[in-house]
Each structure stands twice: as structure tokens, then as C-alpha cells.
Amino acid sequence: MAGLNKITVDDINVKGKRVLVRCDFNVPLKDGVITNDNRIMAALPTIKKLINDGGKVILCSHLGKPKNGPEDKFSLAPVAARLSEVLGKEVVFAKDDEVVGENAKKAVANMNDGDVVLLENTRFRKEETKNIETFSQDLASITDTFVMDAFGSAHRAHCSTAGITDYIKETAVGYLMQKEIQYLGNAVEVPVRPFVAILGGAKVADKLNVISNLIEKCDTLIIGGGMAYTFLKAKGYEVGSSLVDNEKIEYCKEMIAKAEAEGKSLLLPVDTTVADSFPNPIDAEISVENVDADKIPASKMGLDIGAKTRELFAEAVKTAKTVVWNGPMGVFENPVLAAGTIAVAKALAETDATTIIGGGDSAAAVIQLGFADKMSHISTGGGASLEYLEGKVLPGVDVIAEK
């Protein structure tokens, strides 16, 4: 797969050079305070390597979705403060609504080897998301080398993830990108078999191409979560008021046939946890019952995989050598409806297989349920990891020079 042979930060000499690193500092904030700094911590190995090698380290990232240019609530100032704490040295915050305006240029001009500057939110410039060259040129004008380390944004062709490389000769991936490409790329392209893929989450539509691609690549495909009910309906089962995408029933029938034609095992829930309606609020107390997948009452809604399915899915994982998991098995935010997701997380935690969690909700679930340290790799990018599993070329990976 394209991307497994990229120039990395270990291949370049940055001493005395200005290095612009595209990080993923899109962290959750509440009243200006960072509530989860995982993404900041994940960026540290690359940043420290470049500092120690004597580079002038300029960091950039987007945060949130500012609609009308600069807004204080989307400023990266809190990120600069947290970075200063965890690096144990001052990270100069170049507050600048132009991102690469006079203030940023001055901050960069004043840098010594090993210094760190953080630019303002790249999306304060309207050109960023449209990949318009004026902003790409501005970013390129303050650096000698570009390092891409934001896997969570690698599926977007923006100025700071791709456009800038048109104007910079020396490019490389950081350690975080390298790890993501290595784990996800190897899992999909050259997996140690048996290879089991587990897909969950709400919508079939979000994962259409992933399902098709994974049937070709894996030995067993497990489908749970809200998307399973469209498959059950495709098999002719009554699914009550469960989430169903009626436009995708034919597609699900095709996928069931494709798995059979390719000799792959496609596992669907054999039983399900049902309730009268979706919990409101999401973590509210709820009364549930366990019914067979082909006996869902017309008045009930499936909200998690059932007890027999939990065992079936866990059993399938036991013999695997590679497991990729994307999407929860049920409404895991509710303690009563988290049993399926916990069972899968536990099965992955107990196996010797290489276990890869594909970002987004499944990453949140694994972290929240306390299984994070038992997984081989937890992806930092939800959308990016999905596109990678689809077999798509990610723009932010594609533009970096090959070895």
C-alpha cells in the first residue's frame, strides 16, 4: 500500500533548519480548558526528536470548525500552554489571525535551534479547507522542511496537510503517522492470518466501501452495532423499530452473497438486547430484554448485541492473529447497553493477536472502558482510518516523499 515506504523524521537532518510540523491538536475544550490531551501527548515523540536534533520546530494544527474566520473559542492558546507544561520548556504561541502574519513571522525569525513556536488555528484562514495556494505558499514561506504527523486529518487535502508540499522540497512523516500507516496498512494489505475485522456503529452508509473491501481482505467479518439491523432485515427478519437503512437493504444482500462467494465468514448477531425506545438522555436507566435476532418484537428496538452473540463474536476473535475493530456493538454510552462493546473489547484485550482499534467511537469506548493499554494500536483518526480501511489513498500521506 502506498505510504509504507515514506521518508520519516529519522531520515532527515534538521539541525539549524526551520521545520513545520502539521500536528493534530483538535482537542476537546470546555470553557477554554482542555478536557482530553491524548492528541497532544501522541505528538510528543516527533516534537522531542526534532528539538533534540536542533531543529527550529514550528507546530500547526486546526481546532474545531470556525465558520467565519478567527474566533477566540477556537484559538490554540490553551494547547500552547499545555505543550509548554509537558515539554518542560516554553512553547511560544504566535497569536495571529492571519496565521502566518507579522506576529508569526517575527516569532519564527527570533527562533534559536531547539525552540518551539505554535501557530494559530490553520482554519482561521478561509483558504485552508479549500486548499487555495495563497495560504499554502504563506506556510511554506516560514519553513525549510515539512513534517506531516496529523493522521486524523490525512484524509483531507487542505493547505496545511497537502497543499504546502507543492512549495517545499524536503518532506517527511512523523512517528505518529508512521505508526498509523504501519499498523493499518499492514493489517489491510499483508495481515497475519486469520484476519478478523469487526465493524459496528450506527450507519451502514458510512461503511459501505469498508464492508466490501474488508470482505475481500479478511477471513471473518463481524457486523454488530446499529448497522447489523439492516443486514438482519436483508435476511428477511422482523427488526421492530431498530435503526434500519431501507435504501441499503439490497446492498446488504449483495454483501452477504459476496462473502459466501469468496468463502468468507460473515457473522451477524444471533440475538439482541431490545427495549421499547432509545434511552433519553442517552445514559438514562432503561429496562431491556434479550431476544433471538429473528424474533425481535415489532414494538421493540435493538440497542446492543445479545448474550449468545457476545460469546460468538468473542470466540471468533480467539483464533485470530490480526483484528481490526471499528465501531461499537451497541449504545455503549449507556451502562446497560455497553455489554456488547465491553465483551468485544475484553476479547481483544485477552488475545495474543495484533489488535488495531480504528479511531472514533471504538477508540473512545476502549479508552473509557479501561482496555487501552491492552491493544496493539489505537488509531487517532476516525474518518482517516475508515478511508484507509476502504483502500483509499489519503492525500496527506500521498504527498510525502518516498524513500
Sequence and secondary structure as in RCSB ss.txt:
>XXXX:A:sequence
MAGLNKITVDDINVKGKRVLVRCDFNVPLKDGVITNDNRIMAALPTIKKLINDGGKVILCSHLGKPKNGPEDKFS
LAPVAARLSEVLGKEVVFAKDDEVVGENAKKAVANMNDGDVVLLENTRFRKEETKNIETFSQDLASITDTFVMDA
FGSAHRAHCSTAGITDYIKETAVGYLMQKEIQYLGNAVEVPVRPFVAILGGAKVADKLNVISNLIEKCDTLIIGG
GMAYTFLKAKGYEVGSSLVDNEKIEYCKEMIAKAEAEGKSLLLPVDTTVADSFPNPIDAEISVENVDADKIPASK
MGLDIGAKTRELFAEAVKTAKTVVWNGPMGVFENPVLAAGTIAVAKALAETDATTIIGGGDSAAAVIQLGFADKM
SHISTGGGASLEYLEGKVLPGVDVIAEK
>XXXX:A:secstr
 TTTTB BGGG   TT EEEEE      EETTEES  HHHHHHHHHHHHHHHTT EEEEE   S  SSS  GGG 
SHHHHHHHHHHHTS EEEE  TTSSSHHHHHHHHT  TT EEEE  GGGSTHHHHT HHHHHHHHTT SEEEE  
GGGTTS  TTTTGGGGS SEEEE HHHHHHHHHHHHHHHS  SSEEEEE SS SGGGHHHHHHHHHH SEEEE S
TTHHHHHHHTT   TTS   GGGHHHHHHHHHHHHHTT EEE  SEEEEESS  SSTTS    EEEETT   TT 
EEEEE HHHHHHHHHHHHT SEEEEES SS TTSGGG HHHHHHHHHHHH  SEEEE SHHHHHHHHHTT GGGS
SEE S HHHHHHHHHT   HHHHTS B 
